[in-house]
Amino acid sequence: MHMDITLWIITGALAVAFGAGGASQLLLTKEKYRSFGASQHWVDDFSAGKIKAIGTIKVIGAAGLILPPLTGVLPALSPIAACGLALVMAGAATTRFRRSEWGMMAGDVAYLLAFVFVAWGRFALAPYGG
């Protein structure tokens, strides 16, 4: 029971963060998104279209984290979405590595590990409906 609550809290926080981040990538210009600070200068390595694609993946992934278990329709999609977002963060960490942004890479790895924990938790520790 405690693990279920813990996983819901982490999943919800990740969904909000990635939903908002992805939405801002979709709604803002590349230049406006970059102006949020040095942590967003990774956009220099990507076209505006690729940034919109990454934002779309984040929004879909965030929805996939919470909508299936909330609606009861294919709740097993939630840990699969967590796996997909972990892969997105592996790509983000790779970009940070290439740019020598070590401190920011640590944050990307932390997100990656949070998604892996959610996936493991929902596949093995406290599956939905289990």
TIRO-2110 file (N, C-alpha, C; in Angstrom, 1 decimal):
// TIRO-2110
0.8, -1.2, 0.0, N, 1, A
0.0, 0.0, 0.0, CA, 1, A
0.9, 1.3, 0.0, C, 1, A
1.9, 1.3, 0.9, N, 2, A
2.8, 2.4, 0.9, CA, 2, A
3.6, 2.6, -0.4, C, 2, A
4.0, 1.5, -1.0, N, 3, A
4.7, 1.6, -2.3, CA, 3, A
3.8, 2.1, -3.4, C, 3, A
2.5, 1.7, -3.4, N, 4, A
1.6, 2.2, -4.3, CA, 4, A
1.4, 3.7, -4.2, C, 4, A
1.3, 4.3, -3.0, N, 5, A
1.2, 5.7, -2.8, CA, 5, A
2.5, 6.4, -3.2, C, 5, A
3.6, 5.8, -2.9, N, 6, A
4.9, 6.4, -3.2, CA, 6, A
5.0, 6.5, -4.8, C, 6, A
4.7, 5.4, -5.4, N, 7, A
4.7, 5.4, -6.9, CA, 7, A
3.8, 6.4, -7.5, C, 7, A
2.6, 6.5, -7.0, N, 8, A
1.6, 7.5, -7.5, CA, 8, A
2.2, 8.9, -7.4, C, 8, A
2.8, 9.2, -6.2, N, 9, A
3.3, 10.6, -6.0, CA, 9, A
4.5, 10.9, -7.0, C, 9, A
5.4, 10.0, -7.1, N, 10, A
6.5, 10.2, -8.0, CA, 10, A
6.0, 10.3, -9.5, C, 10, A
5.1, 9.4, -9.8, N, 11, A
4.5, 9.4, -11.2, CA, 11, A
3.8, 10.7, -11.5, C, 11, A
3.0, 11.1, -10.5, N, 12, A
2.3, 12.4, -10.7, CA, 12, A
3.3, 13.6, -10.9, C, 12, A
4.3, 13.6, -10.0, N, 13, A
5.3, 14.7, -10.1, CA, 13, A
6.0, 14.7, -11.5, C, 13, A
6.4, 13.5, -11.9, N, 14, A
7.0, 13.4, -13.2, CA, 14, A
6.1, 13.8, -14.4, C, 14, A
4.8, 13.4, -14.3, N, 15, A
3.9, 13.7, -15.3, CA, 15, A
3.7, 15.2, -15.4, C, 15, A
3.6, 15.9, -14.3, N, 16, A
3.4, 17.3, -14.3, CA, 16, A
4.7, 18.0, -14.9, C, 16, A
5.8, 17.6, -14.4, N, 17, A
7.1, 18.2, -14.9, CA, 17, A
7.2, 18.0, -16.4, C, 17, A
7.0, 16.8, -16.9, N, 18, A
7.3, 16.5, -18.3, CA, 18, A
6.1, 17.0, -19.2, C, 18, A
4.9, 17.0, -18.6, N, 19, A
3.8, 17.6, -19.3, CA, 19, A
4.0, 19.1, -19.5, C, 19, A
4.4, 19.8, -18.5, N, 20, A
4.7, 21.3, -18.6, CA, 20, A
5.9, 21.5, -19.5, C, 20, A
7.0, 20.8, -19.3, N, 21, A
8.1, 21.0, -20.1, CA, 21, A
7.9, 20.7, -21.6, C, 21, A
7.2, 19.6, -21.8, N, 22, A
6.9, 19.3, -23.2, CA, 22, A
5.9, 20.3, -23.8, C, 22, A
5.0, 20.8, -23.1, N, 23, A
4.0, 21.8, -23.6, CA, 23, A
4.8, 23.1, -23.9, C, 23, A
5.7, 23.5, -23.1, N, 24, A
6.4, 24.7, -23.3, CA, 24, A
7.3, 24.6, -24.6, C, 24, A
7.8, 23.4, -24.8, N, 25, A
8.6, 23.2, -26.1, CA, 25, A
7.7, 23.2, -27.3, C, 25, A
6.4, 22.8, -27.1, N, 26, A
5.5, 22.9, -28.2, CA, 26, A
5.0, 24.3, -28.5, C, 26, A
4.8, 25.0, -27.4, N, 27, A
4.1, 26.3, -27.5, CA, 27, A
5.0, 27.5, -27.8, C, 27, A
6.3, 27.4, -27.3, N, 28, A
7.2, 28.5, -27.4, CA, 28, A
8.1, 28.3, -28.6, C, 28, A
8.7, 29.5, -29.1, N, 29, A
9.7, 29.4, -30.1, CA, 29, A
11.0, 28.9, -29.5, C, 29, A
11.8, 28.4, -30.3, N, 30, A
13.1, 27.9, -29.9, CA, 30, A
13.9, 28.9, -29.1, C, 30, A
13.9, 30.2, -29.6, N, 31, A
14.6, 31.3, -28.9, CA, 31, A
14.0, 31.6, -27.5, C, 31, A
12.7, 31.6, -27.5, N, 32, A
12.0, 31.9, -26.2, CA, 32, A
12.3, 30.8, -25.2, C, 32, A
12.3, 29.5, -25.6, N, 33, A
12.6, 28.4, -24.7, CA, 33, A
14.0, 28.5, -24.3, C, 33, A
14.9, 28.8, -25.2, N, 34, A
16.3, 28.9, -24.8, CA, 34, A
16.6, 30.0, -23.8, C, 34, A
15.7, 31.1, -23.8, N, 35, A
15.9, 32.2, -22.9, CA, 35, A
15.6, 31.9, -21.5, C, 35, A
15.1, 30.7, -21.2, N, 36, A
14.8, 30.3, -19.8, CA, 36, A
16.0, 30.2, -19.0, C, 36, A
17.2, 30.0, -19.6, N, 37, A
18.4, 29.9, -18.9, CA, 37, A
19.4, 29.0, -19.5, C, 37, A
20.6, 28.9, -18.9, N, 38, A
21.6, 28.0, -19.4, CA, 38, A
21.2, 26.6, -19.5, C, 38, A
20.3, 26.1, -18.7, N, 39, A
19.9, 24.7, -18.7, CA, 39, A
19.2, 24.4, -20.0, C, 39, A
18.7, 25.4, -20.7, N, 40, A
17.9, 25.2, -21.9, CA, 40, A
18.7, 25.4, -23.2, C, 40, A
20.0, 25.7, -23.0, N, 41, A
20.9, 26.0, -24.2, CA, 41, A
21.1, 24.7, -25.1, C, 41, A
20.7, 23.6, -24.6, N, 42, A
20.8, 22.3, -25.4, CA, 42, A
20.1, 22.5, -26.7, C, 42, A
19.1, 23.4, -26.7, N, 43, A
18.3, 23.6, -28.0, CA, 43, A
19.2, 24.0, -29.1, C, 43, A
20.3, 24.6, -28.8, N, 44, A
21.2, 25.0, -29.9, CA, 44, A
21.6, 23.9, -30.8, C, 44, A
21.6, 22.7, -30.3, N, 45, A
22.0, 21.5, -31.0, CA, 45, A
20.9, 20.9, -31.9, C, 45, A
19.7, 21.5, -31.8, N, 46, A
18.5, 20.9, -32.5, CA, 46, A
17.8, 21.9, -33.3, C, 46, A
17.1, 21.5, -34.4, N, 47, A
16.2, 22.3, -35.1, CA, 47, A
15.0, 22.6, -34.4, C, 47, A
14.2, 23.6, -34.8, N, 48, A
13.0, 23.9, -34.1, CA, 48, A
12.0, 22.7, -34.2, C, 48, A
12.0, 22.1, -35.4, N, 49, A
11.1, 20.9, -35.6, CA, 49, A
11.5, 19.8, -34.7, C, 49, A
12.8, 19.5, -34.4, N, 50, A
13.1, 18.4, -33.5, CA, 50, A
12.8, 18.8, -32.1, C, 50, A
12.9, 20.0, -31.7, N, 51, A
12.5, 20.5, -30.4, CA, 51, A
11.0, 20.2, -30.2, C, 51, A
10.2, 20.6, -31.2, N, 52, A
8.7, 20.3, -31.2, CA, 52, A
8.5, 18.8, -31.1, C, 52, A
9.2, 18.0, -31.8, N, 53, A
9.1, 16.5, -31.7, CA, 53, A
9.4, 16.0, -30.3, C, 53, A
10.4, 16.5, -29.7, N, 54, A
10.8, 16.1, -28.3, CA, 54, A
9.7, 16.5, -27.4, C, 54, A
9.2, 17.7, -27.5, N, 55, A
8.1, 18.2, -26.7, CA, 55, A
6.8, 17.3, -26.9, C, 55, A
6.5, 16.9, -28.1, N, 56, A
5.4, 16.0, -28.3, CA, 56, A
5.6, 14.7, -27.6, C, 56, A
6.8, 14.1, -27.7, N, 57, A
7.1, 12.9, -27.0, CA, 57, A
6.9, 13.0, -25.5, C, 57, A
7.4, 14.1, -25.0, N, 58, A
7.2, 14.4, -23.5, CA, 58, A
5.8, 14.5, -23.1, C, 58, A
5.0, 15.2, -23.9, N, 59, A
3.5, 15.4, -23.5, CA, 59, A
2.8, 14.0, -23.6, C, 59, A
3.1, 13.3, -24.7, N, 60, A
2.4, 12.0, -24.8, CA, 60, A
2.9, 11.0, -23.7, C, 60, A
4.2, 11.1, -23.4, N, 61, A
4.7, 10.2, -22.3, CA, 61, A
4.1, 10.6, -21.0, C, 61, A
4.0, 11.9, -20.7, N, 62, A
3.4, 12.3, -19.4, CA, 62, A
1.9, 11.8, -19.3, C, 62, A
1.2, 11.9, -20.4, N, 63, A
-0.2, 11.5, -20.5, CA, 63, A
-0.2, 9.9, -20.3, C, 63, A
0.7, 9.3, -20.9, N, 64, A
0.8, 7.8, -20.7, CA, 64, A
1.1, 7.3, -19.3, C, 64, A
1.8, 8.2, -18.6, N, 65, A
2.1, 7.8, -17.2, CA, 65, A
0.8, 7.7, -16.3, C, 65, A
-0.1, 8.7, -16.6, N, 66, A
-1.2, 8.8, -15.6, CA, 66, A
-2.6, 8.4, -16.2, C, 66, A
-2.8, 8.6, -17.5, N, 67, A
-4.2, 8.4, -18.0, CA, 67, A
-4.6, 6.9, -18.0, C, 67, A
-3.7, 6.0, -18.4, N, 68, A
-4.2, 4.6, -18.4, CA, 68, A
-4.6, 4.1, -17.1, C, 68, A
-3.8, 4.3, -16.0, N, 69, A
-4.3, 3.8, -14.7, CA, 69, A
-5.5, 4.6, -14.2, C, 69, A
-5.6, 5.8, -14.5, N, 70, A
-6.7, 6.6, -14.0, CA, 70, A
-8.0, 6.2, -14.6, C, 70, A
-7.9, 5.9, -15.9, N, 71, A
-9.2, 5.5, -16.6, CA, 71, A
-9.4, 4.0, -16.5, C, 71, A
-8.4, 3.2, -16.1, N, 72, A
-8.6, 1.8, -16.1, CA, 72, A
-8.4, 1.1, -17.5, C, 72, A
-8.1, 1.9, -18.5, N, 73, A
-7.9, 1.4, -19.8, CA, 73, A
-6.4, 1.1, -20.0, C, 73, A
-6.0, -0.2, -20.1, N, 74, A
-4.7, -0.6, -20.4, CA, 74, A
-3.7, 0.0, -19.4, C, 74, A
-3.8, -0.1, -18.1, N, 75, A
-2.9, 0.5, -17.2, CA, 75, A
-1.5, 0.0, -17.3, C, 75, A
-1.2, -1.1, -18.0, N, 76, A
0.1, -1.6, -18.2, CA, 76, A
0.9, -0.6, -19.1, C, 76, A
0.2, 0.3, -19.8, N, 77, A
0.9, 1.3, -20.6, CA, 77, A
1.7, 2.3, -19.8, C, 77, A
1.3, 2.5, -18.5, N, 78, A
2.0, 3.5, -17.7, CA, 78, A
3.4, 3.1, -17.5, C, 78, A
3.8, 1.9, -17.0, N, 79, A
5.2, 1.6, -16.9, CA, 79, A
6.0, 1.6, -18.2, C, 79, A
5.2, 1.3, -19.3, N, 80, A
5.9, 1.3, -20.6, CA, 80, A
6.2, 2.8, -21.0, C, 80, A
5.3, 3.7, -20.7, N, 81, A
5.5, 5.1, -20.9, CA, 81, A
6.7, 5.6, -20.0, C, 81, A
6.9, 5.1, -18.8, N, 82, A
8.0, 5.4, -18.0, CA, 82, A
9.3, 4.9, -18.7, C, 82, A
9.3, 3.7, -19.3, N, 83, A
10.5, 3.2, -20.0, CA, 83, A
10.8, 4.2, -21.1, C, 83, A
9.8, 4.6, -21.9, N, 84, A
10.0, 5.5, -23.0, CA, 84, A
10.6, 6.8, -22.6, C, 84, A
10.1, 7.4, -21.5, N, 85, A
10.6, 8.6, -21.0, CA, 85, A
12.0, 8.4, -20.4, C, 85, A
12.4, 7.3, -19.9, N, 86, A
13.7, 7.0, -19.5, CA, 86, A
14.7, 7.0, -20.7, C, 86, A
14.2, 6.5, -21.8, N, 87, A
15.0, 6.6, -23.0, CA, 87, A
15.2, 8.0, -23.5, C, 87, A
14.2, 8.8, -23.4, N, 88, A
14.3, 10.2, -23.7, CA, 88, A
15.4, 10.9, -22.9, C, 88, A
15.3, 10.5, -21.6, N, 89, A
16.3, 11.1, -20.7, CA, 89, A
17.7, 10.6, -20.9, C, 89, A
17.9, 9.4, -21.4, N, 90, A
19.2, 8.9, -21.8, CA, 90, A
19.7, 9.7, -23.0, C, 90, A
18.8, 10.1, -23.9, N, 91, A
19.2, 10.9, -25.0, CA, 91, A
19.6, 12.3, -24.5, C, 91, A
18.8, 12.8, -23.5, N, 92, A
19.2, 14.1, -22.9, CA, 92, A
20.5, 14.1, -22.2, C, 92, A
20.8, 13.0, -21.5, N, 93, A
22.1, 12.9, -20.8, CA, 93, A
23.2, 12.8, -21.8, C, 93, A
23.0, 12.2, -22.9, N, 94, A
24.0, 12.1, -24.0, CA, 94, A
24.3, 13.4, -24.6, C, 94, A
23.2, 14.2, -24.8, N, 95, A
23.4, 15.6, -25.3, CA, 95, A
24.2, 16.4, -24.3, C, 95, A
23.9, 16.3, -23.0, N, 96, A
24.7, 17.0, -22.0, CA, 96, A
26.1, 16.6, -21.9, C, 96, A
26.4, 15.3, -22.1, N, 97, A
27.7, 14.7, -22.1, CA, 97, A
28.5, 15.3, -23.3, C, 97, A
27.9, 15.3, -24.4, N, 98, A
28.5, 15.9, -25.6, CA, 98, A
28.8, 17.4, -25.5, C, 98, A
28.0, 18.1, -24.7, N, 99, A
28.2, 19.5, -24.5, CA, 99, A
29.0, 19.8, -23.2, C, 99, A
29.5, 18.8, -22.6, N, 100, A
30.3, 18.9, -21.3, CA, 100, A
29.5, 19.6, -20.2, C, 100, A
28.2, 19.4, -20.2, N, 101, A
27.3, 20.1, -19.1, CA, 101, A
27.1, 19.0, -18.0, C, 101, A
28.1, 18.8, -17.2, N, 102, A
28.2, 17.7, -16.3, CA, 102, A
27.1, 17.9, -15.2, C, 102, A
27.0, 19.1, -14.6, N, 103, A
26.0, 19.3, -13.5, CA, 103, A
24.6, 19.0, -14.0, C, 103, A
24.3, 19.5, -15.2, N, 104, A
22.9, 19.4, -15.8, CA, 104, A
22.7, 17.9, -16.2, C, 104, A
23.8, 17.2, -16.6, N, 105, A
23.7, 15.8, -17.0, CA, 105, A
23.3, 15.0, -15.8, C, 105, A
23.8, 15.4, -14.6, N, 106, A
23.4, 14.7, -13.4, CA, 106, A
21.9, 14.8, -13.1, C, 106, A
21.3, 15.9, -13.4, N, 107, A
19.9, 16.1, -13.3, CA, 107, A
19.1, 15.2, -14.3, C, 107, A
19.6, 15.1, -15.5, N, 108, A
19.0, 14.3, -16.5, CA, 108, A
19.1, 12.8, -16.1, C, 108, A
20.2, 12.4, -15.5, N, 109, A
20.3, 11.0, -15.0, CA, 109, A
19.4, 10.8, -13.8, C, 109, A
19.2, 11.8, -13.0, N, 110, A
18.3, 11.6, -11.9, CA, 110, A
16.8, 11.4, -12.4, C, 110, A
16.4, 12.1, -13.4, N, 111, A
15.1, 11.9, -14.0, CA, 111, A
15.1, 10.5, -14.6, C, 111, A
16.1, 10.1, -15.3, N, 112, A
16.2, 8.8, -15.9, CA, 112, A
15.9, 7.7, -14.9, C, 112, A
16.7, 7.8, -13.7, N, 113, A
16.5, 6.9, -12.7, CA, 113, A
15.1, 6.9, -12.0, C, 113, A
14.5, 8.1, -11.9, N, 114, A
13.1, 8.1, -11.4, CA, 114, A
12.2, 7.4, -12.3, C, 114, A
12.3, 7.6, -13.6, N, 115, A
11.5, 6.8, -14.6, CA, 115, A
11.7, 5.3, -14.5, C, 115, A
13.0, 4.9, -14.4, N, 116, A
13.3, 3.5, -14.2, CA, 116, A
12.7, 2.9, -12.9, C, 116, A
12.7, 3.7, -11.9, N, 117, A
12.1, 3.3, -10.6, CA, 117, A
10.6, 3.1, -10.8, C, 117, A
9.9, 4.1, -11.4, N, 118, A
8.5, 4.0, -11.6, CA, 118, A
8.2, 2.7, -12.5, C, 118, A
8.9, 2.5, -13.5, N, 119, A
8.7, 1.3, -14.4, CA, 119, A
8.9, 0.0, -13.6, C, 119, A
10.0, -0.1, -12.9, N, 120, A
10.2, -1.2, -12.0, CA, 120, A
9.1, -1.4, -11.0, C, 120, A
8.8, -0.3, -10.3, N, 121, A
7.7, -0.3, -9.3, CA, 121, A
6.4, -0.8, -9.8, C, 121, A
6.0, -0.4, -11.0, N, 122, A
4.7, -0.8, -11.6, CA, 122, A
4.8, -2.1, -12.3, C, 122, A
5.9, -2.5, -12.8, N, 123, A
6.0, -3.9, -13.3, CA, 123, A
6.1, -4.9, -12.3, C, 123, A
6.9, -4.6, -11.2, N, 124, A
7.2, -5.7, -10.2, CA, 124, A
6.8, -5.5, -8.8, C, 124, A
6.9, -4.3, -8.3, N, 125, A
6.6, -4.0, -6.8, CA, 125, A
5.1, -3.8, -6.5, C, 125, A
4.5, -3.0, -7.3, N, 126, A
3.1, -2.6, -7.0, CA, 126, A
2.4, -2.4, -8.3, C, 126, A
2.2, -3.5, -9.1, N, 127, A
1.5, -3.3, -10.4, CA, 127, A
0.1, -2.7, -10.2, C, 127, A
-0.4, -2.0, -11.2, N, 128, A
-1.8, -1.5, -11.1, CA, 128, A
-2.7, -2.7, -11.0, C, 128, A
-3.7, -2.6, -10.2, N, 129, A
-4.7, -3.7, -10.0, CA, 129, A
-4.2, -4.9, -9.4, C, 129, A
-2.9, -4.9, -8.8, N, 130, A
-2.3, -6.1, -8.3, CA, 130, A
-2.4, -6.2, -6.8, C, 130, A
END
